[in-house]
Amino acid sequence: MSVANSAVRRSTRSRSVTAGTAATPQSVAPSAAVSPAAAARRARLEAATHPVMPGPSTSAVAIGAAGTSDVACVTLANAYLRLDVAPQLGGGITRFDWRSEGAFEPVFRRCERVSARMDPNELACYPLLPYSNRIGEGRFHFGGRDVEVPRNRASEPMPIHGDGWLAPWSIESADRENVRLVLDRSDGDPYAYRAALTYALDGATLTIGLEVENTGRDALPFGLGVHPFLARDASTELSAPASGLWLSGEDWLPVRHVPAPPAWQFGVAYPLPAQLVNHAFSGWSGRAAVVWERRRLSLSICANTDYYVLYTPPGADFFCFEPVDHPINAVNLRGGGDANGMTVLGHGERLMRRFSFTVERMDMRAAASPHRAGARGRSGARGAKGARVRA
């Protein structure tokens, strides 16, 4: 991959802080006596609210980043959250943290080392477009013709997750709490498209917007989603009510749709399964909650999609909860992709999806009753269905 476009720099209204240089708060006179503990707290606060947004020649990704990197990242931050985005790495997230008393707690799995040569599956989150998950045998039939989809990963026998997560994106605009990335794949085959990816912080909420426009000559079924790797410990619980799921074969392709068993309905916050789960759930309410009882932290997830894929690798310090608008191999299920959540887009037509992640510190009562906390985390309005727009 080529190095991403020159990094966006913060507005001149914000004071610049170079990596490795201490900043003196303007509100404290140089002669004022400040205890070491107070100085450390101020430094952490400064790092959280005024992070570095480096250019390609800056070695550190941002204040607090471990090691060095040859990838330019954009850091968004406010009083509650910190988000690091790597446009070059599929527009993916390398870090999404909750700030508590100057310390950072990972919400998504954190990348300890960021490199242009890293496997995208080591990211904290990446976009899924123009389809999610696997396409059986790399082909499907649509509009009276056979559509061939090339493999995109040497380790995978089938094409997976589209190509947006494997391409460098460009920065269209950015400020301290928002960034908009764009991707032009108009030369793609069979999927030719343009896409936009936005990340926005609003208080304790991260909102991700994903939009795709079909620039190809022929209509095709499109689908969107996001692939976050959420932090996991022994106390992690999930609530994500759904009515059904697709049972998978050894190749992870769906073979049969069944009602969700009570133990897998996640109607209240349950501990994550100890065994491997890698299934697409259907009839999702569009709301989910993750509870980390030990950390007294909860996460509310909202999306305007009807499906999610749950992946729980045994013994890992993460799990994947992927809001998507169609199941695995939707294009080859009965009725085709448009009968299974995907949207057929003609030339110039667009599809948009929104995903939000709201972090909340649980109070003592909620910490003593994690199931109740999970139910509380599911409250909130759900966005409208994905819009189809004619240009």
N, C-alpha and C positions, 0 to 999 in steps of 0.2 A: 504494500500500500504506500501511496505517496504521503508525504507529510501534509497535514491539514492546512487550510488557509491560515494566514496570520491571525493570532489570537485576538479576541476582542478585549479591549482594555476598559477599565472603569472610567466613569465620568470624572472630569477634573474637580467636581464638587466634593468627591471623596478623597481623603488623603491617601497617597500611595505608600505602601509598605513593601520593602524589598526583602526577599528571603534572607534569613539570618541576621536581620537588623531589628533591634528592639525599638518600639514606638513609645514615645512619651505622651500620655494623654494631655490634651490641651487644657483641660480643666484643672490640672495640678501644676502649680508653679514649680520650676526646677529646684527651688530651695526647700520645698515642702518635704517633711520627713514622711516617708512611706515605708510601711513594714514590708518585708519580703513576701509574706503571704498575700497582702493586699496587692502588691505589684504583680504577683503571679496571677491573681484573679483578673486584674485589669488586662494583662497580656492575653489570657485565654479569651476574654470577652472581645478584645480587639481582633484576635484571629478569627473569631466566629462571625463578627459583623462586618469586618473589612478584609476579606481574604484576598490573596494575590491571584490575579488572572494573568498567567505568564505568556510571554511570546515564545517562539520556538527555541530561542537561545537560553531561556531560563531553565535551570536544572530541576528545581522543585516544582511539582505540580501545583501545590498550594500550601499555605501555612499548615503544618500538622501532618503533611503527607510523609509517608515512609519512603526512604530511598530516593532515587532519581528516576527520571523518565525521559524518553525521547518522543513523547506524545504531548501535544499542547491540549490542556483541559480548560474548560470554563467552569468557574465555581460560582454558584448562587448561594446566598446565605441571608438569613434574617435572625431575629432573636430566638427562633425555635428550631430551625432546620438548617442543614447544610447539604448541598447537592453538588457533586462533581460530575461533569459530562465530558466525554471524549468524542468530539465529532468525527475524528478519524477512525474510531473503532465502532463503526456501524451506528453512530449517534447514541451509543450506549452510556449507561451510568456506571461510574466506577466507585461512587460512594454516596450513600444517602443516610444521614445521621440525624438523630434528635439531640439537641443541645440541652443539657441539664446542669445548671450551676457551673458553667464554663467547661464542662467535660462533654465529650461526644459519645453517644451510644448508637451503635449500628442498628438501623432498621432493615436495610438490605445488607446482604453479605458484602463486606468491604474488600476491595482489591488491595492487597498489600503491596504489590508491585504492578505498575502499569507500563506496558511496552507495546510498541508497534507490532511485535512478533507474538504477542500473547494470543492464546485461544480465546475467541469471543465468548465461549462458555465459561470463562473465568470472570466475566464482568458481573456487575451487580444487577443489571437489567438491560434489556435491549428490545427494540421494536420488532414486531412480526408483520411482514408485508412482502408481497401482495397476497400471501396466504400463511396459515399457521400449520406447524407440525409437518407430518410426512404426507407425500403423495405416492400411493402404491404403484410400483413399477415405473414411476416417473412418467406416467401418461394418463390421460383421461379423454373421454369423448364428449364433445360439446358443439352445438350448432352444426351437426352433420359432418364434423371433421374430427380427426384424431389430433390431440394436442400433446406434444412431447415436451416434458419439463426436464432439463438437464440436472444431473447430480451436482450438488454444490459443496460437498464435503467429502474428502478422501476417506474418512472413517465411517461414512454413512452409505449404505447401499441404495438409498432413495433420497430424492431431494427433500430438504427439510427447512421450514421457517422462511421460505422465500430468499431474497438476496439483499434486502435492505440492511440486515444485521451484519452483512459481510462487506459493505461498501462504505467508503469515506463520505461523510456528509459535509456540507458547507454551512457556515454561519451566516444567516441573513441579518439578524439583529440580536442584540443582547443588552441587558442592564443588570443591576445587582440581583433582581429576583425573577428575571425572565430571559429565556433564550429561545430563538426560533432557528431551526436547522432545515435545510432543503436538500433534496436529492433528485437528480435528473437521470432517469434510466430509460429515456425515450428510445434508446438503441437496443433495449432488452428484447429477448426472444424466449418464449412466446409472450411474456408480459412486458409491455412497454408502458412506462408510467412516469409521472412526476409526483413527488411526495413532500410533505412538510411535517415536521415533528417539533412540538413546542413543549417546553418545561416551564412551569410557573410555580412560584412559592407564594402562598397567601396565608400568613399566620402559620399554623401548624399543619397546613395542607399542601401537598404536592399534587399538582394537576398535570397530566400528560395528555396532549392532544395529538392525534395522528390522522393525517389526511392523505388520500391517494387519488390521483386523476389518471384515467386511462388515456394515454396518448397514442395507443396503437390503432390500427385500422379496424380490427375486429373486436366485437364484444367478447368479454370473458368474465367468468365469475371471480370476484375479488373478495378477500377477507383480511381482517386486521386484528391485532392483539398486542399485548406486551408480555414480556417474559422476565418478571422479577425473581431474584433468588433471595428469599427472606431469611433473616437470621433465625436459628433454631437452637434451643437448649432443652433440657429435660422437662421444663415446665411449659413449653410452648403448646398452646391449644388453638384450634381453628373452629370457626362457625361459618359455614357457607351453604345454606340450605339449597338443595337441588332435588328435582323429582326423579331423575333417571341418570343412567350412565351407560357408556359404551364399554362392553367387555372386550379386551384386546387379546390377540394371538401372540405367539412368540416373536413375531416381527413388529409388535406394538401397533399394528393396524386393527381397527375395530372389527369385530366379528358379529356382535349381537347387542342390541339395545335392550336394557332391562330396567325395571323400576329400581331406584336406589334403595338398598337395604337400610333398615333403621340405623345400623352402626355406621353407615357411610352418608347419612343424610346431613350430618353436621348442623342440625337444626338448633342445637345449643353448642357452646364451646366444648369440644372434646379434645383430649390429647391426640396428637398426630399418630397415625398408625406406625407401629414399630417395623412392619414389613414394607417391602417395596410396593408402592402404588404409582401407576403411570396411566391414568385414565382420563377421558373427557367426560365431564358431567354436564347434563342437559337440564333445561327447565330451571336454570339458576335465577334467583331473584334479582341479581345485579348488585347485591350487597354481601359483604363478608366481614368477619372480624378475626383478628389474630390477637391472642393474649399471651404476654410473657409475664407470668405470675411472679417469678423471682425478681424480675426487674421492675415490677409494678408499672408496666407499660402496655398499652394496647394500640392497635392499628385498625382503623376502619377503611375498607376498600369499597369503592363504588365504581360501576362501569355500566355503560349502555350496551351491554352484550348479554346473551342468554346462555353462554357456555363458559366453562373454565376447565383447564387441564391441571390436575394435581399430580405432582411428582414428589415422592418422599423417599430418597435413597437412604437405606438403613445406615446408621452410624455417622451420617454427615452432619455438619454444623449449619446446614441450610435446608430449606425445602422450597419448591417452586409452586406458586399459585398464579396461574396464567389466565387472566381474563381474555377471552377470545370470542369471536362472533360465529364460529363454526367448529364442529368436531374434527378430529383427525381424519384425513383422507376423505373429506366431505365431497370432493368432486367425483369420487367413485362409489359413494353410497347411493342407495335407491333414490331416484329422483334427481340426482346430481347435486352440485354445489348450491344452486339457487333454492333447492328444496331443503337444504340442511344448513341454513344460516348465512351462506355467502350471498353477495349482491352482484348481479350481472351489470356491468358497466359498459356502455357503448363509448365510442370515441368522444372525449371531452367531458364525460360524466365523472363525478367525484363521490367518494365515500369518506365519512368522517366518524371517528370514535373518540370518546373521552374517558379517561381513567383518573380517579382521585385516590390519594392515600393520606389519611388524616391520623396524626399521632397524638396520643393523649396519655398523660400521666394518671394512673389509677389512684384513687383515694384509698384510704385504709380499709374502708368497707368493701370496695370493689376488690381489693387485693385478697380479702378474706373469702370472697365468693366469686371466683373466676368465671363460673358459668353465667352468673348474672351480668358480669362485666362484658362477656361476649355478646349477650343479648342486647345490652345497652349500645355496644359498638355498631350494631346493625341499623340503628335508627338513622334517619336522614332521607332526604329526597333522592330519588333515582333520576338520572338524566333521561332525556328523550332517546328514542331509538336512533341508530346511526342514520344520518341524513344522506339522501341521494340527491345530488344537485346537478342540474343540467346547465352547462356553460352557455 
